[in-house]
Every structure is written in C-alpha cells, then in structure tokens.
Amino acid sequence: MKTLLAALAMLTATAATTPSSPITSPIPYRFDEVKRNVVLKTATRETQATKGTQAQSGDHVHTGLFSYALIAAEPHHAKFEIFSVTDVQLAGGAPGVILSLERGRVHAMFDKILGSEPRLVQTPGALLAVRGTQYNVEVDGAGKTMLDVFEGTVEIRSPFRNEPYLVHAGESSSFTRHEPPPDHPTRTPDSRRPDAENHSEGHGDDHGHPGNEPGARGAQPPPPTPQPRPPSPPPGGHH
C-alpha cells in the first residue's frame, strides 16, 4: 500500500512539473512605420514607438488622435495598420492569436501560407480566423465590432454560433459581446472600401477617415462672376 501511494505521489509531482503543451516562444513584432503619437506599453515601461521599434507578445499599443502605426509580425506573415485612437495587445490569451483589438480600427494583411496553423485576431465578441486575406475590423466604444473583408475569406468564431460563419471578399458583418453576427453577411459599402480611405497618411477624423476639407471632398468654390461688357460704338460713327 505504501509503495502504491509513493508511486501515485511521484506521478502527481511529475505531472505538475511537465507542461501540458510545448512552451510557445514570444512572437516578435516590428514597427515599420509610425506617425505622430504611438505609445508602446510593456510590462515594465511605457515609451514612444518609432520606426524600427521592436516589441513582443503581451505588449500593448495605443495610437493618439490622427496617429498611425504599421506593425509587422514576420513569423506569421502578417502586417497590421493601426489607425487613430486605437488600443491593441500584441498576441493574446487564446492560442494562435496574433493581435487583440480592444477598440479602434485595424487593417489586417495576411500573406497566403501553407499549413493548418491558426492565425487569429481577437475582438471583444469573437475570434477572426484567416489564411491569406485583407480586411478592416473596427470596435466602437460600446464593444460592437464591424468587419469588412477585401480579399480572401475570414471565419468569425462566435461563442453564439456552433457552425463556421464565413465572410468573403466584398462582404461585411458585425457582432457584439452578447450578439452573434446576422444570418448572412452584407455587401461592403463603397465608402468603407480601401480605395475610399487614406490608409498611408492616417489623416482625418478620430477614426482615421479622411476629412471633408474644402477643396478635397467639400464644397467647390463658386464660379467667377461675369464682368459687364462695354457698350458697342454706333455704326459708321454717326449719332
């Protein structure tokens, strides 16, 4: 009996010290472009990010008003444009999550790769799974998520749906923390397509959308007022 108890105690101790899954190395990230106020928060400090700044899993990124960052996660063949007034965490708690969007707007770009490993973006209401695609995802202050897919296909993994929910190129969908996406995606409005937005500069309102300044998309200047013509002289010079 004592021998059996000793053997069980040894097995319990071994299980406690043996990880149930392989230890995952931190994912490296690199800031390829930074405009204006972009803050990188690590476990020990808070710094202003610049082009070339390195980061890793668990770090947080905040962009200020009219600010912008382009971040690369090369091991996963992914890049993320992070727009104005956005908060993200690099990687996340769930396996396979490369970026977790807390609020704001992100343009995600994934190269096509072989293999079946998940590449996920986490939002307040669901996980977004991809292979090779481009899409915009935006989370508002109430936690509602809007997804616009531009290339490829995105699978929305919602806890309120048992079956896969696919959104294809040219389609949009939305969901919240407490509501699943609707039964069918909708067509992406032209106003939310990539060619209708200024991704590279990050100008515009507090979500990075282009503004309506006169001369750009505002009212055109009025046409010039015609000047009066001088009277014509009488024919032949006679009165």
C-alpha positions in Angstrom: 0.0 0.0 0.0 2.8 2.4 0.9 4.5 1.6 -2.4 1.4 2.3 -4.3 0.9 5.7 -2.6 4.5 6.6 -3.2 4.1 5.8 -6.9 1.0 7.9 -7.1 2.7 10.8 -5.4 5.6 10.6 -7.8 3.3 10.6 -10.8 1.4 13.7 -9.4 4.7 15.6 -8.9 5.8 14.7 -12.4 2.5 15.9 -14.0 2.7 19.2 -12.1 6.2 19.9 -13.4 5.6 18.7 -17.0 3.8 21.3 -19.3 0.7 20.0 -21.0 1.7 21.7 -24.2 5.0 22.9 -25.7 6.2 26.3 -24.4 5.4 28.9 -27.0 8.2 31.5 -27.7 7.2 35.1 -27.7 6.2 36.5 -31.1 8.5 39.3 -32.3 6.9 42.4 -33.8 8.4 45.4 -35.6 7.1 48.9 -36.2 7.7 49.5 -39.9 6.0 53.0 -39.9 4.9 55.4 -37.2 3.1 58.8 -37.5 2.6 61.2 -34.6 1.7 59.8 -31.2 2.1 56.0 -30.8 2.8 54.6 -27.4 4.2 51.1 -26.7 3.4 49.7 -23.2 5.5 46.7 -21.9 5.3 45.0 -18.5 8.0 47.4 -17.2 7.8 50.7 -19.1 5.9 53.0 -21.5 7.7 54.5 -24.5 7.0 56.4 -27.7 7.3 54.0 -30.6 9.4 55.0 -33.7 10.1 53.3 -37.0 12.2 50.1 -36.2 11.0 49.7 -32.6 10.8 46.1 -31.6 8.0 44.6 -29.5 6.8 41.2 -28.4 3.8 39.2 -27.2 1.9 40.8 -24.4 2.9 44.4 -25.2 0.1 47.0 -25.7 0.0 49.7 -28.4 -2.0 52.9 -28.2 -2.4 55.4 -31.1 -3.4 59.0 -30.3 -5.6 61.3 -32.3 -4.6 61.4 -36.0 -1.9 58.9 -35.3 -0.9 55.7 -37.2 1.4 52.7 -37.0 2.3 49.8 -39.3 3.4 46.7 -37.4 4.8 43.5 -38.9 4.7 40.0 -37.3 7.0 38.3 -39.8 6.9 34.8 -38.3 3.2 34.7 -39.1 3.4 36.6 -42.4 1.1 39.3 -41.1 1.0 43.1 -41.0 -1.4 45.4 -39.2 -2.2 49.1 -40.0 -3.3 50.6 -36.7 -5.3 53.8 -37.1 -6.2 56.8 -34.9 -7.4 56.3 -31.3 -6.9 52.5 -31.2 -5.8 50.1 -28.5 -4.4 46.7 -29.3 -2.5 44.0 -27.5 0.2 42.1 -29.4 -0.8 38.4 -29.4 -3.4 37.5 -26.8 -4.7 34.9 -24.3 -6.1 32.4 -26.8 -3.7 30.0 -28.8 -3.0 31.3 -32.2 -4.0 34.9 -31.5 -1.5 37.4 -33.2 -3.3 40.6 -32.2 -6.1 41.5 -29.9 -8.2 44.6 -30.8 -9.7 46.3 -27.8 -11.1 49.4 -29.5 -10.5 51.4 -32.7 -9.7 50.3 -36.2 -7.1 47.9 -37.7 -6.4 46.9 -41.3 -5.1 43.4 -41.2 -3.0 41.9 -44.1 -2.1 38.2 -44.1 0.0 36.5 -46.8 -1.1 33.1 -48.0 0.8 30.3 -46.3 0.8 26.5 -46.4 -0.2 24.5 -43.3 -3.1 24.5 -40.9 -1.8 26.6 -38.0 -4.4 29.2 -36.9 -3.8 32.9 -37.4 -6.3 34.7 -35.3 -7.3 38.3 -34.4 -9.2 38.6 -31.2 -12.1 41.1 -30.8 -14.4 41.7 -27.8 -17.1 39.3 -29.3 -15.3 36.7 -31.4 -12.1 35.4 -33.0 -11.3 36.1 -36.6 -9.5 33.3 -38.4 -7.8 33.7 -41.7 -5.3 32.1 -44.2 -4.5 34.8 -46.8 -6.6 37.9 -46.8 -7.0 41.6 -46.1 -9.8 43.1 -44.0 -10.7 46.0 -41.8 -12.0 45.4 -38.3 -13.3 48.2 -36.1 -14.5 48.1 -32.5 -16.6 51.1 -31.2 -16.9 52.4 -27.6 -19.8 50.0 -26.9 -17.9 46.9 -28.0 -19.7 46.5 -31.3 -17.3 45.0 -34.0 -17.6 45.8 -37.7 -15.8 43.5 -40.2 -15.1 44.4 -43.9 -13.3 41.8 -46.0 -11.4 43.0 -49.0 -9.5 39.8 -50.1 -9.9 36.2 -49.2 -12.2 34.8 -46.5 -12.5 35.4 -42.8 -14.1 33.0 -40.4 -15.9 34.5 -37.5 -15.7 32.2 -34.5 -18.5 33.4 -32.2 -19.5 31.6 -29.0 -23.1 32.1 -30.0 -22.7 30.1 -33.2 -21.9 26.4 -33.4 -21.1 26.3 -37.2 -18.4 28.3 -39.0 -19.5 31.7 -40.2 -17.6 32.8 -43.3 -17.3 36.4 -44.7 -15.9 36.6 -48.2 -14.2 39.4 -50.2 -16.6 42.3 -50.8 -18.8 41.3 -47.8 -19.3 42.8 -44.3 -20.6 41.6 -41.0 -21.0 42.8 -37.4 -21.4 41.4 -33.9 -21.1 42.3 -30.2 -20.1 40.7 -26.9 -23.6 39.4 -26.5 -24.9 39.0 -30.0 -23.7 36.8 -32.9 -23.3 38.0 -36.5 -26.5 38.1 -38.5 -27.5 35.1 -40.6 -25.9 36.4 -43.8 -23.2 39.0 -44.5 -24.0 42.1 -46.4 -22.2 43.8 -49.3 -19.4 46.2 -48.2 -20.4 49.8 -48.8 -18.2 51.7 -51.2 -17.4 54.2 -48.5 -15.6 51.5 -46.5 -13.5 50.0 -49.3 -9.7 50.5 -49.2 -9.7 52.8 -52.3 -12.1 55.2 -50.5 -9.8 55.7 -47.5 -6.4 57.3 -46.9 -4.5 54.4 -45.2 -1.0 55.6 -45.6 -1.2 59.0 -44.0 -3.7 58.4 -41.2 -5.3 61.9 -41.6 -8.9 62.6 -40.9 -11.3 62.2 -38.0 -10.7 60.4 -34.8 -11.1 57.0 -36.6 -8.6 57.8 -39.4 -11.2 58.5 -42.0 -10.5 61.3 -44.5 -11.9 64.7 -43.6 -14.2 66.9 -45.6 -12.0 70.0 -46.1 -13.0 72.4 -48.8 -11.1 71.7 -52.0 -10.7 68.0 -51.1 -14.2 66.5 -50.6 -16.0 69.6 -49.5 -17.9 72.2 -51.5 -16.3 73.6 -54.6 -15.6 77.3 -54.9 -18.3 79.3 -56.7 -17.7 80.2 -60.4 -16.3 83.7 -61.1 -18.9 86.5 -61.6 -19.1 87.5 -65.2 -17.9 91.1 -65.9 -20.2 93.5 -67.8 -19.2 94.1 -71.5 -18.6 97.7 -72.6 -21.3 99.2 -75.0 -20.6 98.8 -78.7 -19.9 102.1 -80.7 -22.7 103.3 -83.1 -22.3 102.1 -86.7 -20.3 104.4 -89.0 -19.5 106.8 -86.2 -22.9 108.6 -86.6 -25.1 109.7 -83.7 
